[in-house]
Amino acid sequence: MMKRAKNLENRKESAIREKEGLLKDVETLDSLKLNVLEHHSRRLVSLEDIAIRYGDSAPLMEHFSLEICQGDRIALSGKNGCGKSSLIRLILGEDIPHTGEVYIAGGLKISYISQDTSHLKGRLPEFAAGHGLDETLFYTVLKKLGLERVQFEKRIEDYSEGQKKKVLLAASLCEPAHVFLWDEPLNFIDIFSRIQLEELILNFRPTMLFVEHDRTFREKIATRIVEM
């Protein structure tokens, strides 16, 4: 535990030194918030004996069961191609070929971050309007995630992969939700923002199902790791 704490402290110090030349006020970046809704039901999602198969290929998974209750932060772990993203999209209600039972609590609001950013196009005001976001809040969160003001005038398709991912992260942080489904949220994200997100999640304790290859992040925030 002492070694882990020391490693985290070293990461923080290194990240702050890295950002000092770009950010006028590093302290303001620690004030991210998450809009966590409380649901009347303890059980929010249940998957029973799920199998996912595309066409005649071998099934991505079989006999998979999972229950998500309020307060759970579940990390899905497994090699690429084992069905982690398909499972998340199944919960979202997408047309994923499957057998088994899927239960979603009534009135459940889900905030989703896709690992894919290729669909991001246009300008930030258009993105905010299309996702029903408060534009001022959205911009504030982006700034807290370290997106420089000059980027606000550019088209999103011209952003770096890390900047695109921050757009998706900021949108999720602006959305009130009972459950947060995050699929590889830290891809291309800098170390400072990773630490911000760790502290945010530990502070607000949202209900989450997520996929993340960063083992330190996964082990720090997950209440349970499910191997697939």
Secondary structure, DSSP 8 states (H G I E B T S, - for coil): -HHHHHHHHHHHHHHHHHHTTT-S-GGGGG-----B---S-SEEEEEEEEEE--TTS--SEEEEEEEEETT-EEEEE--TTSSHHHHHHHHTT----EEEEEEE-TT--EEEE-S--TT--S-HHHHHHHTT--HHHHHHHHHHTT--GGGGGS-GGGS-HHHHHHHHHHHHHHS-BSEEEEESTTTT--HHHHHHHHHHHHHH--EEEEE---HHHHHHH-SEEEE-
